[in-house]
């Protein structure tokens, strides 16, 4: 399947690309409809009555975990599906993350899909098993420009673009999401993919750049890009990005921050384009989804607090990007999260088993194990 702008057919159409926005607007490269997100003022974040977070894709699944209610948190586990005249099916696991959010505000319901995992095969199968209806989605969100968070996007759009709402907003933290990247070190260095602009445009999505906090579907809000590095947390650079468009693939320099536009070598990722997503749950506080947390899980939570004007944190979920760190750093992070005092902490994806163990020591039963297919429901 043709999944990259850099495929031979598209390269033939795009060979003359000099890598500028003007060239794109002149017709050299399909430029998706782009808008700047309307900023939302501090204190103007709406309250919602319920938030359900379904883990569509992650790297772990146990088919026999029972569903349960723990305090005010409902945990629904999803195992294999069995039918009378069909073969059994089970959820697939892979290195990547995708989350489906359903929120309610009175009778008003909103559905959002954050990130798209590593492969379309896993994403599409798991969405079907979980009963997620793409036609009901009110927004798509990409947390940052890593392949394990957007690898399934093109396949998802190819399969469902006819069912998606017209002009469905697709929230990005910035143009850096489109930069080509390499990952690995030494002999393991290799291409880490790039977003496909033409697939986004062909699906009729409206790209919304969220440089500042903004509402998503009228219920959720994004922290916006540039999550401040205000804590002890260190931003690791597991990938390097290339500035410019080459062979029809990449990011437009004139849409990047000024200090990166003229880069002629690979730039270590600082994840300025990363964003977190959050809700203000009535009477309970913030539900914060870090996705990968490259800018730091504590920094991401603090950014959501500043954006909303709400100090109380009810839950923190997502990847915390702590797997590469030594145990002393894990303890420092767990202590900082304990100080924030969320009612629930649900590590996923790149958080790492050592951190989960440390966090459980610090916060006890407030730390809940996640798995692919699980739905966490937080109610007012």
C-alpha positions in Angstrom: 0.0 0.0 0.0 1.3 3.5 -0.9 1.7 5.0 2.6 4.4 7.7 2.1 4.7 10.9 0.2 8.2 9.6 -0.7 6.8 6.7 -2.7 8.0 6.6 -6.4 4.7 7.7 -7.8 4.4 10.7 -5.5 8.1 11.6 -6.0 7.5 11.8 -9.7 4.8 14.4 -9.1 6.8 16.3 -6.4 10.4 16.2 -7.7 10.7 19.9 -8.2 9.9 20.7 -4.6 12.2 23.4 -3.1 10.6 23.0 0.3 8.8 26.3 0.8 5.2 27.1 1.8 4.8 29.3 -1.3 5.7 26.3 -3.5 3.0 24.2 -1.7 0.4 26.9 -2.2 1.3 27.1 -5.8 0.3 23.5 -6.2 3.6 21.7 -5.9 2.5 19.7 -2.8 -0.9 19.0 -1.6 -1.2 21.3 1.4 -4.0 20.2 3.8 -6.5 22.9 4.9 -4.7 24.5 7.8 -6.0 26.8 10.5 -4.6 28.1 13.8 -6.5 26.9 16.8 -8.7 29.5 18.6 -7.0 30.0 21.9 -9.1 29.4 25.0 -8.6 31.8 28.0 -7.5 30.5 31.4 -10.6 29.8 33.5 -12.8 29.3 30.4 -12.4 25.5 30.1 -15.8 23.8 30.3 -16.6 21.2 32.9 -17.7 17.7 31.7 -19.7 15.1 33.6 -18.0 12.0 32.4 -14.8 11.0 30.6 -14.1 7.5 29.3 -10.6 6.6 28.0 -10.3 3.4 25.9 -6.8 2.1 25.3 -7.0 1.2 21.6 -3.4 0.3 21.1 -0.6 -0.4 23.6 2.1 -3.0 24.1 0.3 -5.2 26.8 -2.9 -7.1 27.0 -4.3 -9.8 29.3 -7.5 -11.4 28.1 -8.6 -12.7 31.5 -8.3 -9.5 33.7 -11.7 -8.9 35.3 -13.6 -5.6 35.0 -14.2 -3.9 38.3 -15.0 -0.6 40.1 -12.2 0.7 42.2 -13.3 3.7 44.3 -14.9 6.1 41.9 -13.1 4.7 38.9 -14.8 2.1 36.6 -12.3 -0.2 34.9 -13.7 -2.3 32.0 -11.4 -4.9 30.5 -11.8 -6.2 27.0 -10.8 -9.8 26.2 -11.3 -12.0 23.1 -14.4 -11.8 21.0 -16.3 -15.0 20.4 -19.1 -15.6 17.9 -21.3 -18.6 16.9 -20.3 -18.7 13.2 -17.0 -16.7 13.2 -13.5 -17.5 14.4 -12.4 -16.0 17.7 -10.6 -12.7 17.6 -8.3 -11.0 20.0 -6.8 -7.6 20.5 -3.4 -7.0 19.0 -0.5 -5.4 20.9 2.4 -3.4 19.5 4.9 -0.7 20.4 2.7 2.4 19.9 -0.2 4.2 21.5 -3.8 5.1 20.5 -6.6 6.3 22.8 -10.3 6.8 22.2 -12.0 9.4 24.4 -15.7 9.7 25.0 -16.9 12.6 27.1 -20.4 13.8 28.2 -21.6 17.2 29.2 -25.3 16.8 30.0 -26.8 15.1 26.9 -23.9 16.3 24.7 -21.4 13.6 23.8 -18.1 14.0 22.1 -15.6 11.4 20.7 -11.9 12.0 20.0 -9.1 9.7 18.8 -5.6 10.6 20.1 -2.7 9.0 18.2 -2.8 6.0 15.8 -0.3 3.4 17.0 2.4 1.9 14.9 0.5 -0.1 12.2 -2.9 0.3 10.6 -3.6 -3.4 10.9 -3.5 -3.3 14.7 -5.4 0.0 14.9 -8.2 -1.0 12.5 -8.7 -4.4 14.1 -8.7 -3.1 17.7 -11.1 -0.2 16.9 -13.5 -2.8 15.4 -13.3 -5.1 18.3 -13.7 -2.3 20.8 -16.8 -1.0 18.9 -15.4 2.5 18.1 -17.4 4.1 15.3 -15.2 6.4 13.2 -18.3 8.3 11.9 -18.9 9.6 15.4 -15.5 11.1 15.9 -15.5 14.9 16.5 -11.7 15.4 16.3 -8.4 13.7 15.8 -5.3 14.6 17.8 -1.6 13.8 17.2 0.4 14.2 20.3 3.8 14.5 18.5 5.6 13.4 15.4 6.8 9.9 16.2 6.0 7.0 14.0 4.7 4.8 16.9 2.0 7.5 17.4 1.1 8.1 13.7 2.1 4.9 11.9 -1.5 3.7 11.6 -2.9 7.0 10.4 -2.8 6.5 6.6 -4.4 3.0 6.8 -7.1 4.4 9.1 -7.9 7.3 6.7 -7.9 5.0 3.7 -10.3 2.6 5.4 -12.6 5.2 6.9 -12.3 8.6 5.1 -15.8 8.1 3.5 -17.3 7.8 7.0 -15.5 10.6 8.7 -17.3 13.9 9.3 -16.6 16.6 6.6 -13.8 18.8 7.6 -12.9 16.8 10.7 -10.4 18.8 12.7 -6.9 17.2 13.1 -5.0 18.9 16.0 -1.2 19.1 15.7 1.2 21.0 18.0 3.1 22.4 15.0 4.8 22.0 11.6 7.5 19.9 13.3 5.1 17.0 13.3 5.7 16.7 9.5 9.5 16.7 9.7 11.3 13.5 8.6 13.1 11.8 11.4 15.8 9.2 12.1 16.1 7.1 15.3 18.6 4.8 16.8 22.3 5.0 17.5 25.4 3.6 15.9 24.6 0.7 13.5 21.0 0.8 14.5 20.3 4.3 13.0 17.4 4.4 10.5 14.5 6.2 9.0 11.6 6.9 11.5 9.0 8.0 9.0 7.1 11.1 8.2 3.4 12.2 8.1 1.7 11.9 4.8 0.2 15.3 3.8 -1.6 14.0 0.8 -3.4 11.3 2.7 -4.5 13.9 5.2 -5.7 16.2 2.5 -7.4 13.4 0.5 -9.4 12.5 3.7 -10.7 16.1 3.9 -9.2 16.7 7.3 -8.8 20.2 8.6 -5.3 20.6 10.2 -5.5 22.7 13.3 -2.3 24.0 14.7 -2.5 24.4 18.5 0.4 26.6 19.6 -1.6 27.7 22.6 -4.3 26.0 24.8 -7.4 25.4 22.7 -10.7 23.5 23.0 -11.0 20.1 21.2 -14.6 19.2 20.3 -15.9 21.7 22.9 -15.1 19.3 25.8 -11.4 18.6 25.9 -8.5 21.0 25.7 -5.0 20.8 24.5 -2.1 22.3 26.5 -0.8 23.7 23.2 2.7 23.1 22.0 5.8 24.3 23.8 5.1 22.7 27.2 7.4 24.7 29.5 10.3 22.8 31.0 9.6 24.1 34.5 10.6 21.1 36.6 13.7 18.9 37.2 12.6 16.7 34.2 15.1 16.1 31.4 14.0 16.0 27.8 15.7 13.1 26.0 16.3 13.2 22.3 15.8 9.7 21.0 15.2 11.0 17.5 16.7 13.7 15.2 14.6 15.7 12.7 15.5 17.1 9.3 14.4 20.6 8.4 12.9 21.1 4.9 11.2 19.1 2.2 13.2 16.5 0.4 11.8 14.3 -2.4 8.3 15.6 -1.4 8.6 14.7 2.2 9.1 16.8 5.3 8.4 20.1 7.0 8.3 23.6 5.6 11.1 25.7 7.2 9.0 28.9 7.1 6.4 27.2 9.4 9.0 26.2 12.0 10.3 28.2 15.0 12.7 30.9 13.9 15.7 29.2 15.6 15.2 26.0 13.5 14.4 27.3 10.1 18.0 27.5 8.8 19.2 24.2 10.2 21.4 22.3 7.7 22.0 19.3 9.8 19.8 16.9 11.7 18.3 18.6 14.8 17.9 16.7 18.0 14.3 16.6 18.9 13.3 18.9 21.8 9.6 18.1 21.3 8.5 21.7 21.3 5.6 20.5 19.1 4.4 18.0 21.7 1.0 18.6 23.3 -1.0 17.0 26.1 -4.8 16.6 26.2 -7.0 17.2 29.2 -10.5 17.5 30.6 -12.0 19.4 33.5 -14.2 16.9 35.2 -17.0 18.5 37.3 -16.3 18.4 41.0 -13.2 16.2 40.5 -10.5 18.2 38.7 -8.3 17.5 35.7 -8.0 14.3 33.7 -4.7 14.7 31.9 -3.5 12.5 29.0 0.2 12.9 28.4 0.4 10.4 25.4 4.2 10.1 25.5 5.4 12.8 27.9 8.7 13.6 26.2 8.5 17.1 27.8 8.1 15.5 31.2 4.9 14.1 32.8 5.1 16.7 35.6 5.7 19.5 33.1 2.7 18.3 31.1 0.4 18.2 34.2 1.6 21.7 35.2 0.9 23.0 31.7 -2.7 21.6 31.9 -3.1 23.3 35.3 -1.9 26.6 34.0 -4.0 26.5 30.9 -7.2 25.7 32.8 -6.7 27.5 36.0 -7.7 24.3 37.8 -5.2 23.0 40.4 -6.9 19.8 41.4 -5.8 16.8 39.3 -8.1 13.8 39.3 -6.1 11.5 37.0 -3.0 11.3 34.9 -2.9 8.8 32.1 -0.5 7.9 29.2 3.1 7.3 28.4 5.5 9.1 30.7 8.7 8.3 28.8 10.5 7.1 31.9 11.8 3.7 30.7 15.3 5.0 29.8 15.9 6.7 33.1 17.8 5.4 36.2 15.9 4.5 39.3 16.8 7.7 41.2 15.1 9.7 38.5 12.1 7.4 38.7 11.8 8.0 42.4 12.1 11.8 41.9 9.3 11.7 39.4 7.1 9.5 41.5 7.6 11.9 44.5 6.7 14.9 42.3 3.5 13.2 41.1 2.6 12.3 44.7 3.0 16.0 45.5 0.6 16.9 42.7 -1.7 14.3 44.4 -3.8 12.9 41.6 -6.6 10.5 42.7 -5.4 8.1 39.9 -2.2 7.5 38.1 -2.4 5.2 35.0 1.0 4.6 33.3 1.0 3.3 29.7 3.3 2.8 26.7 6.8 4.2 27.4 6.5 4.6 31.2 8.4 1.4 31.9 7.9 -1.4 34.4 10.5 -0.1 36.9 8.6 3.2 37.1 5.3 1.4 37.7 6.9 -0.5 40.6 8.3 2.7 42.1 5.0 4.6 41.7 3.1 1.8 43.4 5.5 2.1 46.3 4.9 5.9 46.5 1.1 6.0 45.7 -0.2 2.5 46.5 -3.6 1.6 45.0 -3.9 5.0 43.3 -1.6 3.5 40.6 -3.7 1.3 38.2 -2.3 -1.1 35.6 -3.4 -0.4 32.1 -3.7 -2.8 29.1 -4.8 -2.7 25.5 -8.6 -2.6 25.2 -9.2 -1.3 28.8 -11.7 1.5 29.2 -11.3 3.8 32.2 -14.4 5.8 33.1 -14.2 8.9 35.3 -17.5 10.4 36.5 -18.5 13.6 38.3 
